Amino acid sequence: MAVYTTLAEWQIQLLLQEYDIGDLVSFEGIQQGISNTNYILETTQSRFVLTLIEQPSSASLPFVFNLMKDLSAKGIPCPEIMETASGRLWSSLYGKPMVITRAMLGESLVMPTRSHCVQLGELLGSLHLAARDFPLSRNNPLGRPWAKTTAANLLPVITQPERKTLEAFMPLLLKASDMNLPTGVIHGDVFRDNIFFEQGVISAVLDFYFACTDMLILDLAMSVLDWCQSPDGKFETSKVTALMRAYHKVRPLTLAEIAAWPLMIQMVIARFWLLRLQCKYTLQQTNQTLPFSRAPERMQAMLASTEAFSALKYF
């Protein structure tokens, strides 16, 4: 599903002439993800990932790629960007930005344990501190302007139940600008498929295309949504507490952040519900469907769970 642009061997070989990473041995499309086209490349030197950004925003590229370069240099385990022979961090194909990064070892988790949640909390705290002096900034691509535009575009095509949910969610989607909480660089997409583990230890944090400057606690809220559930879909208080306390030890939360925590959870659910609703209807145009794990209905069910919010408020 993540290979939207099909590349031929000769095209990849031509692209590699811009880089000093060896000759192409093999390549294969990566099916995970919903936004960009990804290929794993095996060369005579090593393994790399070629990413073709399908919905490019040229203004965001310097922020995203320089952030990855900066964090990698500071010891955060994010992919190392391969520069072209002329020193550029990205090139282009079919008018779309294209970047090559070194492939990271490990794999994502199906069901994280409490120990995994502790590691994630520590990683997020370390990432936020490491990026404190990053000189560039970027508005959240899922902020108020995006929410307004996306909602307006979806209203003519969504179902009546989805329209009612959208109307209920809009106050949450527009609330962020009214809050005064600590801000900085956030990853913006801390879901399980973007964190790799090797032998039980975090080995990589991937996919910085939603990275931006926003409230730091948003990263913590979205990580809880995807990392702290039991197999039956209920939130596990022990995992939530472990993740938040691990983060707090690295980057202490303020009293205002702790007080805003329940609202942050609801806001993140609303944002990603709208994003997945947008993806659902975009994919329908090419006769594709979202897997259940990424379906908007799953996010909607989270908001309806009063038991979940009882657990999420605990810290």
Summary of the structure (lengths in Angstrom):
residues: 315
radius of gyration: 19.5
end to end distance: 38.0
largest distance: 56.7
contacts: 973
relative contact order: 0.12
helix: 45%
strand: 16%
